[in-house]
Every structure is written in C-alpha cells, then in structure tokens.
Amino acid sequence: MDIAPGDVVVLNKLVGVAKFGIYAGARGSITVSGVFCLVKDPTTNIPAGTILYWSEISHHVIKNQYQHSMIGISVEDAPPS
C-alpha cells in the first residue's frame, strides 16, 4: 500500500486525508471535511482558530501560507510539546 489510511493527500490545492489504503495507480477516496489529528512541529504553538497549511516538505501542519495548500483551521489549542 502506497498511501496508508490517515495519510494526508495533496492533489494540486486540494488537501484531504485517506480514509482507506490506496495502492499506486489505483483510485481511492480522501476525506476533505471533518476533524483530524495531524502532525505538527513540536516547537510550534497553534492557538484554536488558526488557519493551517500542509507542508509537503516537512510533512506536517504549519501556520505559513507561502506556497503551501490550506488544510483547515485548528479546533483546539496545540501548544509546544
């Protein structure tokens, strides 16, 4: 399986989360609405209500829009860990 369930999938500017595993070359489904627990930089403070973007470089949510696709809005505080 090339994309595991729960992996973030970026298709141009559309960002979603795989519901099920997807094999390379196969069609699959992604969810683009809902609340998900995603990886962030452990040093970053993300207050509730912050617009978040997905970094395809570091593979975690970030607060910087620069050339990143919007993934959503944080629903709760995520302090540094």
Secondary structure, DSSP 4 states (H G I P E B T S, - for coil): --B-TT-EEEETTEEEEESS-B-TTS---EE-SS-----B-TT--B-TT-EEEEETTTTEEES--TT-EEEEE-SS-B---
